Amino acid sequence: QKNSNDGFFTADYSQSGGGGEFNAAPPFNYSYPSPTDPTNFDDEKPLLEELGIDFGHIRKKVIIVINPFKHCMDTQMNQDADLAGPLFFAIFLGCLLLLSGKVHFGYIFGMGIMGCVFLYALLNVMSAKSVELQYTVSTLGYCLCPTIVLGIWRLLALVGLNLAPWWMSYPMGIAMIGWSSICATKMFVDGLDMSEQRWLILYPVTLLYSTFALISIF
């Protein structure tokens, strides 16, 4: 008897009486991965989706920040606590200041974290709804966009592209502070139903964005 296992067939030679008999085994049975097999990548989600990064969602939230006086707002989008956009804006602002000769990454993240924690505690005291820290960070981070405009303005002035006199940085900084503060306050008021506490939210938010404007100008 002789058995051959080479992955394609198995042959069996047996002697019966004076003659020989050849028995061929059935072909090799290949097995395909099942849909639940971890090696099957056909149904895998894209990497950015698994990381929670949605550029379409980031673009829509930035548009909301650009137009803070828009009356209607998607409640679900407002309450969605996305951290990819705020992290990008904080790093981008730090890079703009770095190009201006100022290494302020520690100030940006330090003041940002302390401000978010303080606002998180304050909102939980004033709001009837439960406020998550991630939601607070997301809202304050997206409303940092106007400060980035101020950083770009300052960088252009340093490289020699003076679009306006140097003293215009001060009124522009005040405008950017108001822009960010109004937008963040509106998002908190609309998302948490806190219209009666509007001014109590606006004051600490204005202080927070004032610190970012100061490190962007000076």
N, C-alpha and C positions, 0 to 999 in steps of 0.2 A: 504494500500500500504506500502511496506517495501523495502527500498533501502539499499544495502550493498556495500560499496566502500572500498575494502581491497587491491586494487592494482592488483587483478587477474580477477575478473569479477563483474558484477553488476546484481543483480537479482531483478525482478519486479513481485510482486504478486498482481494481480487484481481480484476482485470479479465481475463476470458477471452472473447475474441470480442466479441460485442455485449452480453453480459449480465454480471451481477455475481455473485460467489460469496462467501458469508460462512462463514468457518471459525472456530469458537470453540475456544479452548484449554481443556484440562481445568481444573477449579477449583484454587485455590491449595492446595498441600499443606502443612498445618501440621505442625511437628515438635515432639514432646513431650520433655522432658528424660529422659534415661536414668537408671536407679538410681545409676550412678556419676557422674552429672553433679554438679559442685560446687554448682550452683544448686538442687539437689533437697534440701529440708530435711525431708522426711518421715521419714527414718531417722536424723536427728540425735539424739544423746543429750542429755538435759537438761543445763543449764549446771552445776548443782551436782554432777552425776555426773561430768562432765568435769573439774571442779576437785577431785574426790576428797572431797567433803563429803557424808557420809551421816548424817543426823540419827538414824536408827534405830540405826546402829552406835555413835554417840556415846552414845546413851541406854543401850545395853546395857553399854558400858564404864563408864559412871558408876555403874550398878547394881552392877557388880563392885567398884568402889571403895567404895561404900557398905557392902557386906558383904564385908570382907576375909577373914573366917574361913570363907567358903564353900569346901568341899573340892573340888568338881568345877569345872572351868573349861574353857571352849572354847579349845583350844590354838590354833586358827586365829585366833580373835579376839584372843587374848593376844599373838600374834606379829605381828598387823597393825599396821604403823607409821603410824597416822593422826595428822596434825599439826594438823588443823582444831580438834579439841577442846582440845588444850593451848594453842594460840594464843588461843582464845576465853577460856579460864580465866585466862591471864596478863593479858590486856587487861582482863577483868572485875575481877580483883583490883586492878589499877592504878586503875581507875575508882572502886572502893570507897574506896581510900586517898585518891584525889583529892577525893572528896566529904567526906572527913574532914579535908581541909586539908593533905594531904601528897602532894607530887608525887614518886612513887617508881618511875616507869616505868623509868628507867635502872637502878635497883637491881634491880628484878624481872628484867629481861631480862639484865642483866649477870651477876648471880649465877646465874641460870638457865642461861645459856650456859656459864659456867665450870664449874658443877656437872655439867652433862650431859657436857661433854668429859672431865672427870676420871673420872666414873663409866664412860664409854665406854672409856677406856683401862684402868681397873681391871678391868672385866668381861672385856675381851679378854685380859688377863693370866691371870685365874683360870679362865675358861670354856674347855672343850674345843671349843665351837662358836664360829663366827664371829659376832660381835655387830656390828650396824649402828648407826651413830650415830642414824639416824632412829628406830629402835626404842627406843633409850635415851631420846631426847627425848620420844617419845610416852608411854612408861610413866611417866616422872617428871612430865610435864605433867598427865596425867589424875589422878595421885595428889595434885595440888595442890588438889583439891576441898575437903577439910576446912579448909584455910587460908582459903578463901573464906568458909566459915561463920564463922570467927573474925573476918574483916574485916567481915562483916555485923553480928556481935555488937558490935564496936567502934563501928561507925557508929551503931547504934541507941542506944548509950550516950551518944554525943556529941550526938545530937539531943534527948536528954531522956527517951528510953524506957528507963529503967534496969530491965532485967528481973532484975537481981541486983546485989549490991554490987560496987564497982569491983575489989576484990581477987579476984573470981571469974575475972577475965581471965587470971590466972596459971595456975591449975589447968586452966582450959579450954584455954589455949595448950599446956600439956604434953600434954593429951589429944589435941589436934589433931595435934601433932607425932608422937605415938605412932601415931595412926590412919594418917596419911599414910605413915610409915616402914614400918609393918607391911604395908600394902597394896602399896607399891612393892617391898618385899623379896619378898613372896609371888609377885608377878607375874614378877619376875626369876627366882626359883627355879623356878617352874613352867614358864616359857618356855624356860629355858636348862639345866634339869636340874642345878641347882647346890645341892642340898639340904645338902651337906656344907659349903658356904661361906656358909650363911645368915647367920651372925653377922658375917662379914667384909663382907657387903653391907649389913647393917643399920646398922652404925656410920657410914659416910660418908653414907648416905641420911638418917639422923637429923640429922647436922650440917647438911645442905643444907636440910631443912625447918625446922630451928630458926631459920635466918636469915630465912626468910619469916615465921615466927611473930613474931619480934622486931620486924620492920618493920611488922607488922600491929597489934601491941599498942602500941608506943611511937611 
